[in-house]
Amino acid sequence: MKKGETLWTREQLILAINLYSKLPFGKLDKRTKEVKELASLINRSDNAVAIKLVNFASVDPKQRKEVLRE
């Protein structure tokens, strides 16, 4: 972890995983309206939220099946 960064709280992670479950993979982007709204709500940057969502996707078995199918 870089100096000045803070760990994600349980509440922030719950909100992020909830958003992840609602967005298609192509919307896991810092410019997406929902990502910006969540970032503002939990006091994180748009980019931090987008990265967290992509991190969830990287360990999601459903996403892995989609990638393998293509």
N, C-alpha and C positions, 0 to 999 in steps of 0.2 A: 504494500500500500504506500502511495506517495505521501510525503509530508503535507499535512493540512487536510487530507481526505478523511472522511468519517465513514464508519461502517453503516450499512443499511439497517434500519430498525426492522423489527418484526412487522410492524404495521405498514411500513413502506413496501416491504417485500410482498405482503398480502395484497396490497393495492396493485402492485406491479404485475403479479401473477394473474390477478383477476383481469387486468387489461390485456395481458398476453393471451388469455383464453378467449378473448372476444375479437381480437384483430387477426386478419389474415397475414401470412408471412410478409407479403409485399408492403404492408403498412407499418412494419416495425422500424420506423424511420423518425428521426428527430424533427422532421417537418410536418409530421402527421398531427392533426388537430388534437386528437385524444392524448397523444404522447406529450404535447406541449401543456395541455390542461393538467395532466397528472404531475408533470414536473413542477408546475407552479404550486399545485396543492401540497406536494410533499417536500418542497424547497430543495429540489435537485435540478440540475441542468437538463435541458431537452436531450442533449447527447448522452448524459449518464443514464437516463431512463431508456433511451433507444438501445444502448449497449446492454443494459440489463435484460431487456426483452429478447435481444438476439442471443444472449447467454442462455436464457431459458430455452430458446429454440434449439440450441446446440446439444442439449441433453434430452430433448423431447422425442420419445420413440416414434410418435406419429409423424413428426417432421422428417425424421430419418427415413421412414418408409416412403414419404413423398419424394425425397431426393433420390433414393434408390430406384424408384419407379420411373423417373424421368430419364 
